Amino acid sequence: MKIKFVSALLTLLCISSTVGCGSSAVKPTDEQNAFASVEGLGDIAGDQQMFANAFVPGSVPEDRAEYGKRGYQVSGEATYDGDQVTVPVKIFGGVHETAGRDGGRSKPSKAGETEQVWTLQRIDGQWKLKDAPLG
């Protein structure tokens, strides 16, 4: 009987330590959300609608395919001003293009490396690109 009690107690402790009080889901920070909008741009450039949704209405670049040929990495401190943020972004080539693939084959981009400052704006709680020059 003592063994069953100890076993039940251990089971209860294990369950309570994994469940805990409240949600175990971790919400991303505001900064992580803004950075994800920058660093994921090359991946979504292959889809016209997703690409357009990543930008503030009226500021979608016409050269979507060029954005798919590059990779993006936040390379410094973001500067916040209310619902707007500026971010230094390292833009590099050598990634496989996601826009305009022919039969699933793609070649690495030969685009060089540069650094630009991009501007994002929060619209309805989501960070969207307002100005994202390539170079």
Backbone torsions as a table, in degrees:
resi	resn	phi	psi	omega
1	MET	NA	-38.3	179.3
2	LYS	-64.9	-36.7	179.3
3	ILE	-65.9	-42.0	179.1
4	LYS	-63.0	-39.8	179.5
5	PHE	-64.2	-46.1	179.8
6	VAL	-63.8	-42.2	178.7
7	SER	-62.6	-44.3	178.5
8	ALA	-64.6	-39.7	179.3
9	LEU	-64.8	-43.7	178.1
10	LEU	-62.9	-41.8	178.2
11	THR	-61.4	-45.1	179.2
12	LEU	-61.7	-41.8	178.6
13	LEU	-64.5	-41.4	178.7
14	CYS	-62.8	-44.8	-179.7
15	ILE	-65.1	-44.7	-177.5
16	SER	-67.6	-30.9	179.8
17	SER	-75.1	-28.7	178.7
18	THR	-85.1	-32.4	-180.0
19	VAL	-80.5	-49.4	178.7
20	GLY	67.5	-172.7	178.9
21	CYS	-101.7	118.3	178.6
22	GLY	92.1	-170.9	-175.0
23	SER	-80.3	143.8	176.6
24	SER	-96.2	-3.2	179.2
25	ALA	-70.6	134.2	179.8
26	VAL	-97.2	123.6	178.5
27	LYS	-85.2	134.8	177.4
28	PRO	-66.9	151.2	178.8
29	THR	-76.7	166.2	177.3
30	ASP	-58.6	-41.4	179.8
31	GLU	-65.1	-42.6	178.3
32	GLN	-61.6	-39.4	177.9
33	ASN	-64.5	-42.6	178.6
34	ALA	-64.8	-45.0	-179.4
35	PHE	-64.7	-35.6	178.3
36	ALA	-64.0	-34.3	178.0
37	SER	-64.1	-32.3	179.4
38	VAL	-80.1	-54.2	-170.5
39	GLU	-72.4	-18.7	178.9
40	GLY	-94.0	0.6	-174.1
41	LEU	-61.2	-40.1	-179.9
42	GLY	-61.4	-35.9	-179.4
43	ASP	-70.5	-38.2	-176.2
44	ILE	-87.5	-6.9	-179.4
45	ALA	-63.5	-19.8	178.8
46	GLY	-73.3	-12.9	-179.4
47	ASP	-118.7	116.6	-174.1
48	GLN	-57.6	-45.0	-177.3
49	GLN	-68.4	-43.8	178.9
50	MET	-63.3	-39.6	178.8
51	PHE	-62.1	-47.0	-179.8
52	ALA	-62.8	-38.5	-179.9
53	ASN	-69.0	-18.3	179.6
54	ALA	-77.5	-12.7	-175.8
55	PHE	-111.8	156.0	171.7
56	VAL	-63.6	135.6	178.2
57	PRO	-51.5	133.4	-179.7
58	GLY	90.5	-4.3	-178.3
59	SER	-121.6	16.7	-179.1
60	VAL	-72.8	123.0	178.6
61	PRO	-64.8	146.5	179.7
62	GLU	-78.2	-22.3	-175.1
63	ASP	-95.2	54.7	-177.0
64	ARG	-52.6	-40.9	-178.1
65	ALA	-59.8	-34.3	179.1
66	GLU	-65.2	-33.2	179.2
67	TYR	-70.7	-29.2	178.6
68	GLY	-74.7	-14.6	-179.3
69	LYS	-87.3	-1.8	-173.5
70	ARG	-128.1	165.4	173.3
71	GLY	-115.6	159.0	-174.1
72	TYR	-136.0	138.6	179.2
73	GLN	-143.3	130.1	174.9
74	VAL	-64.5	129.2	-171.7
75	SER	-119.3	15.7	179.6
76	GLY	-174.3	-164.5	-176.8
77	GLU	-78.6	136.9	174.6
78	ALA	-82.3	147.5	177.4
79	THR	-116.5	115.1	-176.9
80	TYR	-95.4	140.6	174.6
81	ASP	-143.3	85.2	-176.8
82	GLY	66.9	-121.3	-179.6
83	ASP	-94.3	24.2	177.7
84	GLN	-133.0	145.4	178.4
85	VAL	-141.5	141.1	171.9
86	THR	-110.1	140.7	-173.1
87	VAL	-137.1	129.0	171.8
88	PRO	-74.3	130.8	-174.5
89	VAL	-126.0	126.7	172.5
90	LYS	-85.6	126.0	-179.5
91	ILE	-113.5	127.0	-175.7
92	PHE	-136.5	155.8	176.3
93	GLY	-97.6	-164.8	178.7
94	GLY	85.8	2.4	177.5
95	VAL	-95.6	157.5	177.0
96	HIS	-78.1	129.8	-177.5
97	GLU	-63.7	136.0	178.3
98	THR	-101.7	-18.2	-179.4
99	ALA	-96.1	132.0	173.7
100	GLY	74.3	35.8	177.6
101	ARG	-67.1	144.3	176.2
102	ASP	-110.8	107.6	178.9
103	GLY	65.3	24.4	177.5
104	GLY	85.5	-3.9	179.3
105	ARG	-94.9	141.5	176.4
106	SER	-147.3	155.4	178.3
107	LYS	-113.7	148.6	177.3
108	PRO	-62.3	144.4	177.3
109	SER	-68.2	146.1	176.5
110	LYS	-101.2	11.2	-179.8
111	ALA	-61.6	138.9	179.0
112	GLY	-76.9	178.8	-178.8
113	GLU	-97.0	139.1	177.6
114	THR	-148.1	170.6	175.5
115	GLU	-132.0	133.5	-179.7
116	GLN	-131.8	165.6	173.5
117	VAL	-107.7	122.5	179.6
118	TRP	-106.0	152.5	178.5
119	THR	-117.0	133.1	176.3
120	LEU	-119.9	152.7	178.3
121	GLN	-131.2	138.4	177.8
122	ARG	-85.2	122.3	178.6
123	ILE	-127.2	121.8	-178.8
124	ASP	51.2	40.5	176.4
125	GLY	82.3	1.8	-180.0
126	GLN	-118.2	141.2	176.4
127	TRP	-81.4	128.0	177.9
128	LYS	-126.7	147.7	179.8
129	LEU	-73.7	133.2	179.4
130	LYS	-107.1	-38.7	-179.7
131	ASP	-145.6	116.1	-176.0
132	ALA	-136.7	71.6	-179.8
133	PRO	-69.2	146.6	178.5
134	LEU	-88.5	-25.6	179.1
135	GLY	158.5	NA	NA
